[in-house]
Every structure is written in structure tokens, then in C-alpha cells.
Amino acid sequence: MDVRIGVIQTAREIQLELAPGTDAEELRGRVADAITGKEAVLWLVDRHGHTVAVAGERIAYVEIGAADGERRVGFGAA
């Protein structure tokens, strides 16, 4: 599952590919908790085991998308 996080007053997005099997609903709940202040920091672990922390008060937006395997890329007839 791909996640893109926009951070307030930062031009670049944080882009992560989370481990397969990540629960999207649980992730949405954690993001909501960080944005509303229930949790001060949103902690995420990517598929390589790297840990990323984003201060909840700095989150501008979060996009949760499909994993790379589900994307269609290329040219050709449908």
C-alpha cells in the first residue's frame, strides 16, 4: 500500500510503500488520531523496515493508495 503525506510548510511529500497486508482502515484511524491530536506523532514502518515519524500537527493531507502490484503501466490495447 502506498502512502503520500503532505507536510505543512514543506514543498516535498513523504512517500512510503507500506508492507503488504497493511490494514487501510486501521491506518486511517491512526492518521485521524494524529490529525485530531489524540496522538502527537504518526509512526509508520515501510516495507523495508524503515520507521518514519510525522508530527500530527504538521500533516496537511494523507493519500492512501494501492500497492505497486495493482497499478497498470504501459502502452497497448485495453
C-alpha positions in Angstrom: 0.0 0.0 0.0 1.3 3.4 -1.0 1.0 6.4 1.3 1.8 10.0 0.5 1.8 12.6 3.3 1.9 16.3 2.7 3.6 18.3 5.5 2.7 21.9 6.2 5.3 24.4 5.0 7.3 21.8 3.2 7.5 21.5 -0.6 8.1 17.8 -0.7 5.8 15.0 0.2 6.7 11.9 2.3 6.1 8.8 0.1 6.1 5.4 1.6 5.3 1.9 0.5 3.9 0.0 3.4 4.1 -3.7 3.9 1.7 -5.9 2.1 -1.3 -6.7 4.2 -1.4 -3.3 5.9 -4.9 -2.7 7.2 -6.2 0.5 5.4 -9.0 1.1 8.0 -6.5 0.9 10.9 -4.2 3.2 9.1 -7.0 5.7 8.5 -7.8 5.6 12.2 -4.2 6.3 13.2 -4.0 9.2 10.8 -7.2 10.6 12.2 -5.9 10.3 15.7 -2.7 12.2 14.7 -4.6 15.0 12.9 -7.1 15.5 15.8 -4.4 15.5 18.4 -5.2 12.2 20.1 -1.7 11.1 19.2 1.1 13.6 18.9 3.1 11.6 16.3 2.1 9.3 13.4 4.6 6.5 13.3 4.8 4.4 10.1 7.1 1.5 9.1 7.7 1.0 5.3 8.1 -2.4 3.7 11.9 -2.3 4.2 11.6 -1.8 7.9 12.4 1.9 8.0 10.5 3.9 10.6 9.1 7.3 9.8 7.5 9.8 12.3 5.4 12.7 11.3 4.1 15.3 13.9 0.3 15.2 13.7 0.1 18.9 13.9 2.2 19.2 10.7 0.1 16.9 8.5 -1.5 18.8 5.6 -3.0 15.7 3.9 -2.6 12.0 3.5 -3.3 9.9 0.4 -3.6 6.1 0.8 -3.4 4.2 -2.4 -3.0 0.8 -4.0 0.2 -1.2 -3.9 2.6 -1.2 -6.9 1.4 -4.6 -8.0 -2.1 -3.2 -8.5 -1.0 -0.4 -10.8 -1.2 -0.7 -14.5 1.6 0.8 -16.5 2.4 0.7 -20.2 1.0 1.0 -23.6 -1.3 -1.2 -25.5 -4.8 -2.1 -26.3 -7.2 -2.5 -23.5 
